[in-house]
Amino acid sequence: MADNFRREKGLEEAIKQFEEMLASNQSVYFELNTFEEMIEYLFQTDRLEVALQACDVATGLYPFSTDLLVIKAKILLSMTEFEKAMETLEQAEVRQPEDFEILFCKGNLFTVLGDYQQAVDYFQLAIPKAEDQVDVLYQAGLVLQTAEQFELAVIFYEQALELELGFEEVVHEHAFCKEMIGMLPSCIDFYQEYIDKNPYNAPAWNNLGVIYAKLNYSKEAFEAFEYATLVDENYAAGHFNLGNAYFDVGKFEEAYESFRKTVELEGPSPEVYCCLGMSKEKAGDLSNAIRYYKCTLELDKENDEAYFGLGNCLQAQGKWLSAVHFLNKATSYNQENDLYWLALANAEYQLGNAQAALEAYESASKINPYNPEVWLKWSEIYFRDANYPLALAIIRDGLEELPENADLVYRIGAYYLASGHLEHACHYLETGLLLDHDKHTQLYEFFTDIEMQKTIYKIIKQLKA
């Protein structure tokens, strides 16, 4: 880490010197390797204009450097100067037609230009020349996937899997592309054929489990992950996915043991520690859940899931102020999760911060308007404050998104009833009975007043008659 800091500091000083020389029209000179490092650093830090200037100066001093042409082409590609990028790559290709970087970069450029057959041809030319062929196949697949060429991406992912079946990222991207072209079930055949030839291959069983899980075949997924761990008891990915399978069916202690085994095999990681925390939280062991969430944050101070878990545990303990602190952290690191805002809204309301709660519910509604809990809890704040018009307005907004949600229909009926609009109340209660008869009992839980419960009973009885 200290070496990286010193290197970056040295490069920044060289860049400053370079810019000063240009500004004062001085002759610029650096060793070739210094230029290359400086340009690469500028490229990585997204200072493209300066990087391009440095490239032009460097190629003037070192006109026979192919590496400078390649990095220049990459910069031009990032600047969407596609024609200039192609010209630069063609100059480089004339000099070194077998160079991996040139071939792969041309494949990337042809993808951006929409010439996918040329892109595939160049990727295929580049792969045999790569030091890490599996990674290059993966990168080629990603480029094509980003261009929504899912069928072509699948070709490269399957080549990568033939070389290294345990490449988890490839497994997931391969499945995603298959799903996008409506062929996810065919992945089962792909892995099953491999297993028929190699029945003791743990990654193959694990990958099969991943596909079953994506298809919601829970029993088959569980069995595949279990086979992976039986074939190789030291296969960490199998234990991790088995833990997820246990978690999904509510077997939280078994999930905990699988996640614990994962840590034992591959050491601690934020992801697995967070899973351990969630398992303990769901099992009701809040003190240990909090401990694991804190361990997660020691490894990753920006882990929003751990902050969310801490907030939930502290809410369950009635520690509302601390809960708000951690839930605010969760929303600051991930503003697009409606569940975080819902939890924050509840904690703020429990603290008496009604306005903050209302704002949090509004944020949740913008992220996921199809979650009925948002509309129910948001409107209830106004209802408890006897602000019936606003409570009704929010429920109506919810019904625009979810017109056939029985919970929302019964709730608007309840609000109309409480505000004295009997005709509207009866209309919505009747609609609720048609949508889901059994859910009408929630009205008795919502209204704790005995007289109101009697009124509801009479109305329901009349509507059913």
VENNOR-V135739 format. One record per residue. SS is DSSP state (H for helix, E for strand, - for the rest). PHI is phi in whole degrees, 0 to 359 (* if undefined). OMEGA is omega in degrees with one decimal (999 if undefined). Layout:
((SS & PHI & OMEGA) (SS & PHI & OMEGA))
This chain:
((- & * & 178.1) (H & 295 & 178.5) (H & 297 & 178.4) (H & 298 & -179.6) (H & 298 & -179.7) (H & 296 & 179.7) (H & 297 & -179.2) (H & 297 & 178.6) (H & 297 & 179.0) (H & 296 & 179.0) (H & 292 & 178.0) (H & 298 & 178.0) (H & 295 & 178.8) (H & 295 & 179.2) (H & 295 & 178.0) (H & 299 & 179.2) (H & 297 & 179.3) (H & 300 & -179.0) (H & 294 & 177.8) (H & 295 & 178.2) (H & 297 & 178.9) (H & 296 & -177.4) (H & 297 & -177.4) (- & 260 & 178.5) (- & 59 & 176.6) (- & 279 & 173.4) (- & 291 & -178.1) (- & 258 & 175.1) (- & 213 & 170.1) (- & 221 & 171.9) (- & 298 & -176.9) (H & 303 & -177.8) (H & 295 & 176.7) (H & 293 & 176.5) (H & 302 & -176.8) (H & 299 & 179.2) (H & 296 & -178.5) (H & 295 & -179.1) (H & 294 & 178.7) (H & 299 & 179.7) (H & 294 & 177.4) (H & 298 & 179.1) (H & 296 & -178.8) (H & 293 & 179.9) (- & 265 & 171.3) (- & 65 & 174.3) (- & 259 & -166.9) (H & 290 & -178.3) (H & 298 & 179.2) (H & 294 & 178.9) (H & 300 & -180.0) (H & 294 & 175.6) (H & 302 & -179.5) (H & 297 & 177.7) (H & 299 & -178.3) (H & 297 & 178.3) (H & 295 & -177.0) (H & 295 & -179.6) (H & 292 & 173.4) (H & 294 & -179.9) (H & 277 & -176.3) (- & 232 & -172.4) (- & 294 & -177.1) (- & 259 & -179.8) (- & 276 & 177.1) (H & 289 & -179.6) (H & 301 & 178.3) (H & 295 & 178.2) (H & 295 & -179.3) (H & 295 & -179.5) (H & 293 & 176.7) (H & 297 & 178.7) (H & 298 & 178.6) (H & 297 & 179.2) (H & 296 & 179.7) (H & 298 & 176.9) (H & 297 & 178.4) (H & 294 & 179.2) (- & 272 & -177.7) (- & 60 & 173.6) (- & 269 & -168.2) (H & 293 & -178.8) (H & 296 & 178.4) (H & 294 & 178.3) (H & 299 & 180.0) (H & 295 & 178.2) (H & 301 & -178.7) (H & 294 & 179.5) (H & 294 & 179.6) (H & 292 & 173.6) (H & 299 & -178.9) (H & 294 & -176.5) (H & 293 & 176.7) (H & 300 & -178.5) (H & 284 & -175.4) (- & 224 & -174.9) (- & 293 & -177.9) (- & 255 & -175.1) (- & 286 & -177.8) (H & 301 & -175.8) (H & 302 & -179.2) (H & 295 & -177.7) (H & 296 & -178.5) (H & 292 & -179.8) (H & 296 & 177.2) (H & 293 & 175.6) (H & 300 & 177.9) (H & 298 & -178.3) (H & 295 & 178.5) (H & 297 & 176.4) (H & 297 & 179.3) (H & 299 & -179.0) (H & 281 & 178.1) (- & 86 & 177.5) (- & 265 & -168.4) (H & 288 & 178.8) (H & 294 & 175.8) (H & 297 & 178.8) (H & 300 & -180.0) (H & 299 & -179.6) (H & 301 & -178.7) (H & 289 & 176.6) (H & 298 & -179.3) (H & 294 & 175.8) (H & 291 & -175.9) (H & 286 & -170.0) (H & 303 & -179.0) (- & 298 & -176.9) (- & 265 & -177.4) (- & 275 & 175.3) (- & 289 & 179.5) (- & 242 & -173.8) (H & 295 & -178.8) (H & 298 & -179.4) (H & 295 & 179.7) (H & 293 & 175.4) (H & 300 & 177.5) (H & 298 & -179.2) (H & 297 & 177.8) (H & 297 & 176.7) (H & 300 & 180.0) (H & 297 & 179.5) (H & 300 & -179.4) (H & 290 & 178.0) (H & 297 & 178.8) (H & 299 & 177.5) (- & 276 & 178.9) (- & 64 & 173.8) (- & 264 & -168.9) (H & 293 & -179.0) (H & 295 & 177.8) (H & 292 & 178.2) (H & 300 & -179.9) (H & 302 & -179.8) (H & 303 & -178.0) (H & 287 & 178.7) (H & 297 & -178.9) (H & 290 & 173.6) (H & 296 & 178.8) (H & 296 & -178.6) (H & 292 & 176.5) (H & 295 & 179.2) (H & 274 & -177.7) (- & 212 & -174.4) (- & 291 & -176.2) (- & 270 & -179.8) (- & 280 & -171.0) (H & 301 & -178.3) (H & 298 & 179.5) (H & 295 & 179.5) (H & 305 & -176.3) (H & 289 & 180.0) (H & 291 & 176.4) (H & 301 & 179.2) (H & 296 & 179.4) (H & 300 & -179.1) (H & 295 & 177.4) (H & 299 & 178.7) (H & 295 & -178.4) (H & 295 & 179.1) (- & 257 & 174.8) (- & 70 & -176.6) (- & 234 & -178.8) (- & 302 & 179.5) (- & 302 & -179.5) (H & 293 & 176.3) (H & 297 & 178.5) (H & 299 & 179.2) (H & 297 & -178.9) (H & 302 & -178.0) (H & 281 & -179.6) (H & 294 & 177.3) (H & 297 & 178.5) (H & 295 & -178.8) (H & 295 & 178.3) (H & 301 & 179.2) (H & 272 & -176.1) (- & 227 & -173.2) (- & 294 & -178.7) (- & 254 & 179.0) (- & 264 & -175.9) (H & 299 & 178.6) (H & 302 & 179.7) (H & 296 & 176.8) (H & 297 & 179.3) (H & 297 & -179.8) (H & 296 & 176.3) (H & 299 & 177.3) (H & 298 & 178.4) (H & 301 & -179.7) (H & 293 & 177.3) (H & 302 & -179.9) (H & 297 & 178.8) (H & 296 & 179.2) (- & 272 & -179.6) (- & 64 & 172.2) (- & 268 & -170.0) (H & 299 & -177.0) (H & 298 & -179.0) (H & 294 & 178.5) (H & 297 & -179.9) (H & 302 & -178.3) (H & 296 & -179.5) (H & 294 & 178.4) (H & 295 & 179.2) (H & 295 & 176.5) (H & 300 & -179.6) (H & 302 & -178.9) (H & 282 & 176.9) (H & 285 & 178.6) (H & 295 & 179.4) (- & 217 & -175.8) (- & 293 & 178.7) (- & 258 & -179.5) (- & 272 & -171.9) (H & 298 & -177.7) (H & 299 & 178.1) (H & 296 & 178.5) (H & 295 & -179.9) (H & 297 & -179.5) (H & 290 & 174.3) (H & 296 & 175.7) (H & 301 & 177.6) (H & 297 & 179.4) (H & 295 & 175.7) (H & 300 & -177.6) (H & 300 & -176.1) (H & 295 & 179.1) (- & 258 & 174.0) (- & 82 & 177.2) (- & 265 & -167.9) (H & 285 & 177.5) (H & 292 & 177.4) (H & 294 & 176.9) (H & 299 & 179.6) (H & 303 & -178.5) (H & 296 & 178.5) (H & 293 & 178.1) (H & 293 & 178.3) (H & 297 & 177.6) (H & 296 & 177.9) (H & 299 & 178.6) (H & 297 & -180.0) (H & 299 & -175.8) (H & 276 & -174.2) (H & 240 & 178.5) (- & 84 & -176.2) (- & 289 & 173.3) (- & 210 & 179.9) (H & 302 & -176.7) (H & 298 & -176.4) (H & 287 & 176.0) (H & 301 & 179.3) (H & 294 & 176.9) (H & 296 & 175.5) (H & 299 & 177.9) (H & 298 & -179.7) (H & 295 & 178.6) (H & 297 & 179.2) (H & 293 & 178.8) (H & 298 & -178.9) (H & 294 & 178.4) (- & 280 & 178.3) (- & 88 & 178.9) (- & 269 & -170.4) (H & 292 & -177.4) (H & 296 & 177.7) (H & 287 & 175.8) (H & 300 & 178.9) (H & 300 & -179.9) (H & 299 & -179.0) (H & 290 & 177.2) (H & 296 & 177.7) (H & 293 & 175.5) (H & 297 & 177.1) (H & 302 & -176.2) (H & 289 & 174.0) (H & 294 & 179.6) (H & 269 & -177.6) (- & 214 & -174.3) (- & 290 & -179.1) (- & 246 & -177.3) (- & 281 & -175.1) (H & 295 & -179.8) (H & 295 & 178.8) (H & 292 & 176.9) (H & 298 & 178.1) (H & 297 & 178.7) (H & 299 & 176.9) (H & 300 & 179.6) (H & 300 & 179.2) (H & 295 & 179.9) (H & 298 & -179.2) (H & 291 & 173.5) (H & 296 & -179.5) (H & 298 & 177.7) (- & 270 & 180.0) (- & 75 & 179.8) (- & 265 & -168.5) (H & 293 & -177.6) (H & 296 & 177.9) (H & 295 & 178.9) (H & 299 & 179.1) (H & 301 & -179.7) (H & 303 & -175.9) (H & 285 & 178.0) (H & 290 & 173.1) (H & 297 & 176.7) (H & 298 & -179.5) (H & 301 & -178.9) (H & 289 & 179.0) (H & 288 & -180.0) (H & 270 & 176.8) (- & 213 & -175.6) (- & 274 & -172.7) (- & 254 & 178.7) (- & 253 & -176.1) (H & 295 & -179.5) (H & 294 & 177.5) (H & 296 & -178.9) (H & 292 & 177.1) (H & 298 & 179.9) (H & 296 & 178.7) (H & 297 & 179.5) (H & 300 & 180.0) (H & 297 & -179.2) (H & 295 & 178.6) (H & 298 & -179.1) (H & 295 & 179.0) (H & 296 & 177.4) (- & 279 & -177.5) (- & 92 & 179.9) (- & 267 & -173.7) (H & 298 & -177.7) (H & 296 & 178.1) (H & 297 & 178.1) (H & 296 & 179.7) (H & 299 & 179.6) (H & 294 & 179.3) (H & 292 & 176.9) (H & 297 & 178.5) (H & 298 & 177.4) (H & 299 & 179.4) (H & 298 & -178.0) (H & 294 & 179.7) (H & 287 & -178.9) (H & 283 & -177.5) (- & 219 & -179.5) (- & 288 & -177.5) (- & 263 & 175.4) (- & 261 & -175.9) (H & 298 & -178.6) (H & 300 & 178.8) (H & 301 & -175.4) (H & 291 & -179.8) (H & 296 & -175.7) (H & 285 & 179.1) (H & 298 & -178.4) (H & 293 & -176.5) (H & 295 & 177.1) (H & 300 & 178.8) (H & 292 & -179.9) (H & 297 & -179.4) (H & 295 & 177.6) (- & 266 & -179.6) (- & 62 & 175.8) (- & 266 & -173.4) (H & 296 & 179.8) (H & 302 & -179.9) (H & 288 & 176.8) (H & 300 & 179.1) (H & 294 & -179.1) (H & 298 & -178.8) (H & 291 & 178.1) (H & 296 & 176.8) (H & 298 & 176.4) (H & 301 & 178.2) (H & 296 & -179.8) (H & 291 & 174.1) (H & 295 & 178.8) (H & 277 & -174.5) (- & 228 & -172.5) (- & 296 & -178.0) (- & 247 & 177.4) (- & 274 & -174.4) (H & 297 & -179.7) (H & 300 & 179.6) (H & 290 & 179.8) (H & 295 & 177.4) (H & 297 & -177.4) (H & 292 & 179.1) (H & 293 & 174.6) (H & 297 & 178.9) (H & 296 & -179.5) (H & 294 & 177.8) (H & 295 & 179.1) (H & 297 & -179.1) (H & 294 & -178.3) (- & 269 & 173.9) (- & 88 & 179.3) (- & 262 & -171.3) (H & 296 & -177.2) (H & 297 & 177.2) (H & 297 & -179.8) (H & 300 & -178.9) (H & 298 & 179.2) (H & 301 & -177.1) (H & 286 & 177.8) (H & 294 & 177.4) (H & 294 & 176.9) (H & 298 & 178.5) (H & 299 & 179.3) (H & 297 & 178.5) (H & 289 & -179.0) (H & 287 & -177.8) (- & 202 & -174.8) (H & 301 & -173.0) (H & 295 & -176.1) (H & 285 & -179.2) (H & 294 & -179.2) (H & 294 & 178.6) (H & 296 & 178.5) (H & 296 & 179.5) (H & 290 & 177.0) (H & 284 & -177.9) (H & 289 & 178.2) (- & 260 & -179.4) (- & 273 & 179.8) (- & 290 & -176.3) (H & 300 & -178.3) (H & 297 & 178.5) (H & 294 & 178.0) (H & 297 & 177.6) (H & 296 & 179.2) (H & 298 & 179.6) (H & 298 & 179.9) (H & 302 & -179.3) (H & 295 & -179.5) (H & 297 & -179.5) (H & 299 & -179.5) (H & 298 & 179.6) (H & 293 & -179.1) (H & 293 & -179.6) (H & 279 & -175.3) (- & 290 & 999))
